[in-house]
Amino acid sequence: MTKETLHHPYYIFTQEYAQTSAGDRAMYYLCHLLNERGYEAYVIADEPVPGMDTPILTYEIRQKHKAENRHTIAVYNEMVRGNPLEGDIVVRWIMNKRVVVDGEKLVFPPDDLHFYWSNVFSEKDDCDELRFSPVNNGIFNNSDVADEQREGFCYYAHKYFQHNDGNVSLPKKITET
């Protein structure tokens, strides 16, 4: 359970956790990192992610924050229109090119706080970047082997397999070993 603080609580709007989606993973890791650093953060989901501090935002938690007159911070990615969580403070974390919905490019209110995964996705030269690795270091690490002792390679092709109906042409290095 997330430790309660006097900080403004974060409500992070995302889809269910999917290992195949870097954007979803990033939103969950943001929640986890905020909680790990003593803030109070929640995700909108049905299930928490095992091994991560990603508590689920419930109606009861929202009511408790409202009764305590806490100002909530709603965090959205570049695909969400409006402020469905009714956050007092709205943060847009733009991790990709802005999408077109119903034939119109999404435009975010200037009062929202805008953060960018990379300045490539910003429409101005000077932007606030928010970036960290969405890689699960509990799985992908070299903590028990010295670099000099490592051999072989890793080839991760999940999305490639998923989106090409199994029609995969693997690199020669893989087929030969």
C-alpha positions as CSV (number, residue, x, y, z in Angstrom):
1,M,0.0,0.0,0.0
2,T,1.2,3.5,-0.8
3,K,2.4,5.5,2.1
4,E,0.2,8.6,2.6
5,T,1.9,12.0,2.5
6,L,1.0,15.6,2.6
7,H,2.2,16.0,-1.1
8,H,-0.4,16.4,-3.8
9,P,-1.5,12.9,-4.9
10,Y,-0.8,11.9,-8.5
11,Y,-3.5,10.1,-10.6
12,I,-1.9,8.5,-13.6
13,F,-4.2,7.8,-16.5
14,T,-3.1,4.8,-18.5
15,Q,-4.2,1.5,-20.0
16,E,-3.7,-1.8,-18.3
17,Y,0.0,-2.7,-18.0
18,A,1.3,-4.3,-21.1
19,Q,4.9,-5.5,-21.4
20,T,4.6,-4.9,-25.2
21,S,3.8,-1.1,-24.8
22,A,6.7,1.2,-23.9
23,G,4.2,4.0,-23.3
24,D,2.1,2.0,-20.8
25,R,5.2,0.7,-19.1
26,A,6.6,4.2,-18.7
27,M,3.3,5.4,-17.1
28,Y,3.4,2.6,-14.6
29,Y,7.1,3.1,-13.9
30,L,6.4,6.8,-13.3
31,C,3.8,5.8,-10.7
32,H,6.3,3.3,-9.1
33,L,9.1,5.9,-9.0
34,L,6.9,8.6,-7.4
35,N,5.8,6.2,-4.7
36,E,9.4,4.9,-4.2
37,R,10.5,8.5,-3.6
38,G,7.8,9.2,-0.9
39,Y,5.0,10.7,-3.0
40,E,1.5,9.3,-3.3
41,A,0.7,8.1,-6.8
42,Y,-2.0,5.8,-8.3
43,V,-2.8,4.3,-11.6
44,I,-6.2,3.8,-13.2
45,A,-6.3,0.1,-13.7
46,D,-7.9,-3.1,-12.7
47,E,-4.8,-4.9,-11.4
48,P,-1.6,-3.7,-9.8
49,V,1.7,-4.8,-11.4
50,P,3.5,-7.5,-9.3
51,G,6.8,-6.2,-8.0
52,M,5.9,-2.6,-8.6
53,D,4.4,0.0,-6.2
54,T,1.5,0.9,-8.5
55,P,-1.7,1.1,-6.3
56,I,-5.0,1.3,-8.0
57,L,-7.0,4.5,-7.7
58,T,-10.4,3.7,-6.2
59,Y,-13.5,5.8,-5.6
60,E,-12.8,5.7,-1.8
61,I,-9.3,7.1,-2.3
62,R,-10.6,9.9,-4.5
63,Q,-13.3,10.7,-1.9
64,K,-10.7,10.7,0.9
65,H,-8.5,13.2,-1.0
66,K,-11.5,15.4,-1.8
67,A,-12.6,15.4,1.9
68,E,-9.0,16.4,2.9
69,N,-9.0,19.2,0.3
70,R,-6.0,17.7,-1.4
71,H,-5.1,19.1,-4.8
72,T,-4.8,16.2,-7.3
73,I,-2.3,16.0,-10.1
74,A,-3.7,14.2,-13.2
75,V,-1.0,12.8,-15.5
76,Y,-2.0,12.0,-19.1
77,N,-0.1,10.9,-22.2
78,E,-0.4,12.5,-25.6
79,M,-3.5,10.5,-26.6
80,V,-5.9,11.7,-23.9
81,R,-8.2,14.6,-24.6
82,G,-9.5,16.7,-21.8
83,N,-9.2,16.1,-18.1
84,P,-11.3,12.9,-17.4
85,L,-9.8,12.5,-13.9
86,E,-10.8,16.1,-13.1
87,G,-7.3,16.8,-11.7
88,D,-6.7,20.2,-10.1
89,I,-3.3,20.3,-11.9
90,V,-3.0,18.6,-15.4
91,V,0.3,17.2,-16.6
92,R,0.7,16.1,-20.2
93,W,3.6,13.7,-20.7
94,I,4.1,13.6,-24.4
95,M,6.1,10.5,-25.3
96,N,5.3,10.4,-29.0
97,K,4.0,12.5,-31.9
98,R,0.7,14.1,-31.2
99,V,-2.1,12.0,-32.5
100,V,-5.0,13.0,-34.8
101,V,-8.4,12.2,-33.4
102,D,-11.5,12.7,-35.5
103,G,-9.5,14.4,-38.1
104,E,-8.0,17.0,-35.8
105,K,-4.6,17.1,-34.1
106,L,-5.0,17.1,-30.3
107,V,-4.2,20.5,-28.9
108,F,-3.6,20.8,-25.1
109,P,-4.6,23.8,-23.0
110,P,-1.6,26.1,-22.4
111,D,-2.4,26.0,-18.6
112,D,-1.5,22.3,-18.6
113,L,2.1,21.4,-17.6
114,H,3.8,19.8,-20.6
115,F,6.7,17.4,-20.4
116,Y,8.3,15.6,-23.3
117,W,10.0,12.3,-23.6
118,S,12.2,14.0,-26.1
119,N,12.4,17.5,-27.6
120,V,11.7,15.8,-31.0
121,F,8.0,15.7,-29.9
122,S,7.9,19.3,-28.8
123,E,6.9,22.2,-31.0
124,K,9.4,24.5,-29.4
125,D,13.2,24.3,-29.0
126,D,13.2,24.6,-25.2
127,C,11.0,22.0,-23.5
128,D,10.9,20.2,-20.2
129,E,12.0,16.6,-20.7
130,L,10.9,13.8,-18.5
131,R,12.7,10.5,-19.4
132,F,13.8,7.4,-17.7
133,S,14.3,3.8,-18.8
134,P,11.1,1.8,-19.0
135,V,13.1,-1.4,-18.8
136,N,12.5,-3.9,-15.9
137,N,16.0,-4.1,-14.3
138,G,14.8,-7.1,-12.3
139,I,14.7,-9.1,-15.5
140,F,17.3,-7.3,-17.7
141,N,20.5,-6.9,-15.8
142,N,24.1,-8.1,-15.4
143,S,24.3,-7.9,-11.7
144,D,25.5,-11.5,-11.2
145,V,28.1,-11.7,-14.1
146,A,31.0,-9.4,-14.9
147,D,30.9,-7.9,-18.4
148,E,34.2,-9.7,-19.3
149,Q,32.5,-13.1,-18.6
150,R,29.4,-12.4,-20.7
151,E,28.9,-14.0,-24.1
152,G,26.2,-14.4,-26.7
153,F,23.5,-11.8,-27.5
154,C,19.9,-11.1,-26.9
155,Y,17.4,-10.5,-29.7
156,Y,14.0,-9.2,-28.6
157,A,11.5,-9.4,-31.4
158,H,8.1,-9.5,-29.6
159,K,6.5,-6.7,-31.6
160,Y,8.1,-7.9,-34.7
161,F,6.5,-11.4,-34.3
162,Q,3.2,-9.9,-33.1
163,H,2.7,-7.5,-36.0
164,N,4.1,-9.7,-38.8
165,D,1.9,-12.8,-38.3
166,G,5.0,-14.9,-37.6
167,N,6.5,-14.0,-41.0
168,V,10.0,-13.3,-39.7
169,S,13.3,-13.1,-41.4
170,L,15.8,-13.4,-38.7
171,P,19.3,-11.9,-39.0
172,K,21.9,-14.4,-40.2
173,K,23.8,-14.1,-36.8
174,I,20.8,-15.6,-35.1
175,T,20.0,-18.4,-37.6
176,E,23.7,-19.5,-37.6
177,T,24.0,-19.8,-33.8
